[in-house]
Amino acid sequence: MKTVELSVPPVVRELCDTLKKAGFQAYLVGGCVRDLIIGREPKDWDITTNANPEEIQKLFPETFYENTYGTVGVVTQSENPRLKVIEITPFRIEGEYSNARHPDEVKFSDNLSDDLKRRDFTINAIAYDPSTGELVDEHGGKEDLKRKVIATVGDPHERFEEDALRMLRAVRISAELDFAIDASAAAGISAQAAQLGKISRERVRDELIRVVMSPRPMQALYVAQKLGLLKYVIPELEEGIGCDQNQAHSFDVFEHLMRSLQHAADKEWALEIRLAAMLHDVGKPATRVRSDEKNDWTFHGHDVVSSRMTKKILANLKFPKETIEKVASLVRWHMFFSDPDVVTLSAVRRVIARVGTDSINDLLNLRVCDRIGTGRPKEHPFRLRKYMSMVDEALRDPVSVSMLKIDGSKIMELGEKPSPRIGWILHALLEEVLDDPRKNTEEYLENRTKELAKLDEKELKVLGEQGKDRKTEEDEAAVAELRKKHHVS
């Protein structure tokens, strides 16, 4: 028997040893073994055994068992979040898959081979006994790791028919490891891509996040499109294929978005920036109009339409509301730093007020992705460096009501009674300060408050909500204009 020594954390070894001392078999299995063999740090650790769930739970002081597939979570004393919970699952034989996702029935087995042959890909079907160094590889997984190929265990059509999410997982793993998808597996995906439509949007979302956060999301999404999967993830992206842009762009909309996303990945930026880079021009195909005057394509209002579409896309994929709002906001304002005519210090303060001080640098980074995505090689030309300087300057100035040198309590001291009028006054004052930060003094704001307090309720409400609702009003007006002029639905 050929043995190897893989770097297994002591806490994982201890769990395996406990199982073996109780008379059971214990193997590491799946992605953690694959990663150990290729020298990659595993994200999680899975153990498989011939013990049943009840027997597993008896061996460890703190466990939980809340599923129908036999997996027991063992809580360890490790401070490492990747080792805090280790999953231990009995050898399994799975029944039919009627929903393209989960087996209708799971039976426990005493045979490791039964468990390995039910797994998705050969590189995930290698088991390792850390106490003896034995590797069990019955499906050629080690050879496929050497070849850097993702192949299914057995017939691809059967594997993907059992669990359609495996098709998207193949694309994701290829992006994470820079592996090719085996020709037979690729053919199986192409034949059964429509099955992905049966999978819950939450599951699809989770795989998409891992694709987007991988080192090679552009490669992955091109493969997903070629194999017919992308239309069941974000079909709106496919509308950009072949949608030529104006002379400022070297690529069609789809390639531009993919290159923008890839740059965000190359810079290792956060998920929200990557999502915004992937979607910032998704509304361009809907807004494209030929200009005879310019002899070129125009995309008036595409930022507004792209933001609306982004909200729908991410909501459909069940992203958290906070993520949806932030990404949609970045998409909505991504054109701001591309128009030198609007970038005054006052305008910078207003855009900071709209996207928030925590997101303004993300907006600048999105602008960098947008620029690189056009085919321009330079990240930070003079104009963008100037904008960054203006942002730094503007961040010293008030950009929200909370930064004013007056608050609701002071306004009540000046004679206002508790009512919505206080909020209107504050937002009216903020509008003035955004235009001229020098007005943010106690003396000016108190005197101006006294003047505003003399207005009747109708006048004050209109004045106060001008700033508060300006973003919504601008969006509604832009969409109405698009529908009128360009027939955008």
LINZISUL-V860991 format. One record per residue. N is the residue number from 1. RES is the residue in one letter. SS is DSSP state (hx for helix, st for strand, lp for the rest). D_CENTER is the distance of its C-alpha to the mean C-alpha in Angstrom with 2 decimals. Layout:
N	RES	SS	D_CENTER
N	RES	SS	D_CENTER
//
This chain:
1	M	lp	44.33
2	K	lp	42.07
3	T	st	40.04
4	V	lp	37.31
5	E	lp	36.22
6	L	lp	32.47
7	S	lp	31.03
8	V	lp	30.40
9	P	lp	29.97
10	P	hx	33.17
11	V	hx	31.59
12	V	hx	30.43
13	R	hx	33.88
14	E	hx	35.53
15	L	hx	33.85
16	C	hx	35.00
17	D	hx	38.42
18	T	hx	38.78
19	L	hx	38.20
20	K	hx	40.65
21	K	hx	43.28
22	A	lp	43.21
23	G	lp	44.09
24	F	lp	40.75
25	Q	lp	38.81
26	A	st	35.49
27	Y	st	33.05
28	L	st	29.61
29	V	st	27.71
30	G	lp	24.52
31	G	hx	21.72
32	C	hx	23.41
33	V	hx	26.60
34	R	hx	24.93
35	D	hx	23.21
36	L	hx	26.52
37	I	hx	28.45
38	I	hx	26.40
39	G	lp	26.26
40	R	lp	22.61
41	E	lp	21.83
42	P	lp	20.79
43	K	lp	17.80
44	D	lp	20.00
45	W	lp	23.60
46	D	st	25.23
47	I	st	28.97
48	T	st	31.00
49	T	st	34.60
50	N	lp	37.56
51	A	lp	37.74
52	N	lp	36.81
53	P	hx	34.50
54	E	hx	37.53
55	E	hx	38.97
56	I	hx	35.74
57	Q	hx	35.55
58	K	hx	39.18
59	L	hx	38.58
60	F	lp	35.99
61	P	lp	36.38
62	E	lp	32.93
63	T	st	31.00
64	F	st	29.20
65	Y	lp	29.36
66	E	lp	27.52
67	N	lp	26.93
68	T	lp	29.20
69	Y	lp	28.37
70	G	lp	30.30
71	T	lp	27.58
72	V	st	28.82
73	G	st	26.71
74	V	st	28.93
75	V	st	28.30
76	T	lp	29.54
77	Q	lp	30.77
78	S	lp	28.39
79	E	lp	26.61
80	N	lp	23.87
81	P	lp	20.88
82	R	lp	20.48
83	L	lp	24.11
84	K	lp	24.47
85	V	st	24.28
86	I	st	25.54
87	E	st	25.56
88	I	st	28.93
89	T	st	29.49
90	P	st	32.87
91	F	lp	33.63
92	R	st	32.77
93	I	st	34.05
94	E	st	31.95
95	G	lp	33.49
96	E	lp	32.54
97	Y	lp	29.03
98	S	lp	29.67
99	N	lp	26.14
100	A	lp	24.42
101	R	lp	22.40
102	H	lp	24.79
103	P	lp	28.41
104	D	lp	31.05
105	E	lp	32.96
106	V	st	32.57
107	K	st	35.71
108	F	st	36.12
109	S	lp	37.97
110	D	lp	40.07
111	N	lp	39.11
112	L	hx	36.23
113	S	hx	36.53
114	D	hx	35.70
115	D	hx	32.39
116	L	hx	31.47
117	K	lp	32.32
118	R	lp	29.92
119	R	lp	26.82
120	D	lp	24.38
121	F	st	24.86
122	T	hx	27.84
123	I	hx	25.93
124	N	hx	24.71
125	A	lp	28.27
126	I	st	30.01
127	A	st	31.51
128	Y	st	32.86
129	D	st	35.56
130	P	lp	35.23
131	S	lp	38.82
132	T	lp	40.43
133	G	lp	37.96
134	E	st	38.20
135	L	st	35.50
136	V	st	35.63
137	D	st	34.32
138	E	lp	35.80
139	H	lp	33.49
140	G	lp	33.39
141	G	hx	30.08
142	K	hx	31.48
143	E	hx	32.74
144	D	hx	29.41
145	L	hx	27.79
146	K	hx	30.52
147	R	hx	29.95
148	K	lp	26.14
149	V	st	25.89
150	I	st	23.91
151	A	lp	26.57
152	T	st	26.91
153	V	lp	29.46
154	G	lp	32.13
155	D	lp	31.76
156	P	hx	28.29
157	H	hx	29.11
158	E	hx	29.98
159	R	hx	26.90
160	F	hx	24.52
161	E	hx	26.80
162	E	hx	26.55
163	D	lp	22.76
164	A	lp	20.88
165	L	hx	17.50
166	R	hx	19.19
167	M	hx	18.94
168	L	hx	15.17
169	R	hx	15.51
170	A	hx	18.07
171	V	hx	15.84
172	R	hx	13.21
173	I	hx	16.18
174	S	hx	17.72
175	A	hx	14.91
176	E	hx	14.93
177	L	hx	18.73
178	D	lp	19.68
179	F	lp	21.81
180	A	st	23.23
181	I	st	23.20
182	D	lp	26.84
183	A	hx	28.66
184	S	hx	29.60
185	A	hx	26.10
186	A	hx	24.85
187	A	hx	27.74
188	G	hx	26.92
189	I	hx	23.34
190	S	hx	24.77
191	A	hx	27.38
192	Q	hx	25.22
193	A	hx	21.94
194	A	hx	22.83
195	Q	hx	22.72
196	L	hx	18.92
197	G	hx	19.56
198	K	hx	21.16
199	I	lp	18.18
200	S	lp	16.61
201	R	hx	13.45
202	E	hx	12.13
203	R	hx	12.91
204	V	hx	11.40
205	R	hx	8.03
206	D	hx	8.39
207	E	hx	9.50
208	L	hx	6.95
209	I	hx	4.32
210	R	hx	7.62
211	V	hx	8.49
212	V	hx	6.05
213	M	lp	7.02
214	S	lp	10.48
215	P	lp	13.33
216	R	lp	13.85
217	P	hx	11.03
218	M	hx	13.73
219	Q	hx	16.16
220	A	hx	14.11
221	L	hx	13.39
222	Y	hx	17.03
223	V	hx	18.20
224	A	hx	16.32
225	Q	hx	18.00
226	K	hx	21.29
227	L	lp	21.45
228	G	lp	20.78
229	L	lp	17.51
230	L	hx	15.28
231	K	hx	17.41
232	Y	hx	16.42
233	V	lp	12.65
234	I	lp	12.51
235	P	hx	16.25
236	E	hx	16.19
237	L	hx	15.02
238	E	hx	18.27
239	E	lp	20.34
240	G	lp	19.83
241	I	lp	21.61
242	G	lp	25.07
243	C	lp	24.52
244	D	lp	26.39
245	Q	lp	25.94
246	N	lp	28.57
247	Q	lp	30.40
248	A	lp	27.95
249	H	lp	25.50
250	S	lp	26.20
251	F	lp	23.71
252	D	lp	22.89
253	V	hx	19.87
254	F	hx	17.80
255	E	hx	18.68
256	H	hx	18.21
257	L	hx	14.56
258	M	hx	14.09
259	R	hx	16.11
260	S	hx	14.32
261	L	hx	10.94
262	Q	hx	13.14
263	H	hx	14.76
264	A	hx	11.75
265	A	hx	11.31
266	D	hx	15.09
267	K	lp	15.13
268	E	lp	12.67
269	W	lp	11.00
270	A	lp	8.35
271	L	hx	4.56
272	E	hx	6.05
273	I	hx	8.48
274	R	hx	6.80
275	L	hx	5.43
276	A	hx	8.96
277	A	hx	10.60
278	M	hx	9.71
279	L	hx	11.02
280	H	lp	13.58
281	D	lp	16.52
282	V	lp	15.68
283	G	lp	18.77
284	K	hx	21.13
285	P	hx	22.69
286	A	hx	23.68
287	T	hx	25.29
288	R	lp	26.98
289	V	st	30.73
290	R	st	33.41
291	S	st	35.41
292	D	lp	39.02
293	E	lp	39.65
294	K	lp	37.01
295	N	lp	37.29
296	D	st	33.52
297	W	st	30.44
298	T	st	29.18
299	F	lp	25.94
300	H	lp	27.10
301	G	lp	24.67
302	H	hx	21.68
303	D	hx	19.62
304	V	hx	20.60
305	V	hx	20.05
306	S	hx	16.63
307	S	hx	15.60
308	R	hx	17.22
309	M	hx	15.60
310	T	hx	12.05
311	K	hx	13.04
312	K	hx	14.46
313	I	hx	11.76
314	L	hx	9.10
315	A	hx	12.18
316	N	hx	13.26
317	L	lp	10.29
318	K	lp	11.14
319	F	lp	8.27
320	P	lp	10.33
321	K	hx	12.60
322	E	hx	12.06
323	T	hx	8.40
324	I	hx	9.82
325	E	hx	12.81
326	K	hx	11.53
327	V	hx	9.44
328	A	hx	12.48
329	S	hx	14.81
330	L	hx	13.66
331	V	hx	14.01
332	R	hx	17.30
333	W	lp	18.83
334	H	lp	17.68
335	M	lp	21.24
336	F	hx	22.96
337	F	hx	23.40
338	S	hx	24.49
339	D	lp	27.61
340	P	lp	30.32
341	D	lp	32.48
342	V	lp	30.34
343	V	lp	29.42
344	T	lp	32.10
345	L	hx	31.78
346	S	hx	32.07
347	A	hx	29.27
348	V	hx	27.01
349	R	hx	27.88
350	R	hx	27.00
351	V	hx	23.54
352	I	hx	22.96
353	A	hx	24.26
354	R	hx	21.83
355	V	hx	18.50
356	G	lp	19.79
357	T	lp	21.04
358	D	lp	17.92
359	S	lp	15.87
360	I	hx	18.62
361	N	hx	17.99
362	D	hx	14.33
363	L	hx	16.02
364	L	hx	18.44
365	N	hx	15.94
366	L	hx	14.35
367	R	hx	18.01
368	V	hx	18.48
369	C	hx	15.75
370	D	hx	17.43
371	R	hx	20.75
372	I	hx	20.11
373	G	hx	18.66
374	T	lp	22.08
375	G	lp	23.82
376	R	lp	25.23
377	P	lp	25.42
378	K	lp	25.79
379	E	lp	22.91
380	H	lp	25.08
381	P	lp	28.08
382	F	hx	30.61
383	R	hx	29.31
384	L	hx	25.81
385	R	hx	27.52
386	K	hx	29.69
387	Y	hx	26.81
388	M	hx	25.39
389	S	hx	28.90
390	M	hx	29.15
391	V	hx	26.01
392	D	hx	27.54
393	E	hx	30.76
394	A	hx	29.31
395	L	lp	27.50
396	R	lp	31.05
397	D	lp	31.88
398	P	lp	31.17
399	V	lp	28.05
400	S	lp	28.06
401	V	hx	30.84
402	S	hx	30.57
403	M	hx	31.62
404	L	lp	34.81
405	K	lp	38.16
406	I	lp	38.97
407	D	lp	37.56
408	G	hx	38.49
409	S	hx	41.14
410	K	hx	42.92
411	I	hx	42.86
412	M	hx	44.57
413	E	hx	47.10
414	L	lp	47.90
415	G	lp	48.85
416	E	lp	45.86
417	K	lp	45.61
418	P	lp	42.37
419	S	lp	40.84
420	P	hx	38.03
421	R	hx	40.18
422	I	hx	38.93
423	G	hx	35.31
424	W	hx	36.61
425	I	hx	38.67
426	L	hx	35.84
427	H	hx	33.61
428	A	hx	36.64
429	L	hx	37.28
430	L	hx	33.71
431	E	hx	34.08
432	E	hx	37.20
433	V	hx	35.75
434	L	hx	32.75
435	D	hx	35.42
436	D	lp	37.63
437	P	hx	36.47
438	R	hx	40.13
439	K	hx	40.69
440	N	lp	38.68
441	T	lp	41.87
442	E	hx	43.38
443	E	hx	46.51
444	Y	hx	44.94
445	L	hx	42.46
446	E	hx	45.23
447	N	hx	47.60
448	R	hx	45.00
449	T	hx	44.15
450	K	hx	47.86
451	E	hx	47.91
452	L	hx	44.86
453	A	hx	46.40
454	K	lp	49.32
455	L	lp	47.20
456	D	lp	47.36
457	E	hx	44.36
458	K	hx	43.50
459	E	hx	43.64
460	L	hx	41.66
461	K	hx	38.89
462	V	hx	38.53
463	L	hx	38.51
464	G	hx	36.10
465	E	hx	33.48
466	Q	hx	33.56
467	G	hx	31.04
468	K	hx	29.12
469	D	lp	28.52
470	R	hx	28.58
471	K	hx	24.90
472	T	hx	25.27
473	E	hx	28.61
474	E	hx	27.39
475	D	hx	24.58
476	E	hx	27.11
477	A	hx	29.71
478	A	hx	27.52
479	V	hx	26.48
480	A	hx	30.13
481	E	hx	31.32
482	L	hx	29.01
483	R	hx	30.22
484	K	hx	33.74
485	K	hx	33.79
486	H	hx	31.25
487	H	lp	31.11
488	V	lp	27.36
489	S	lp	26.61
//
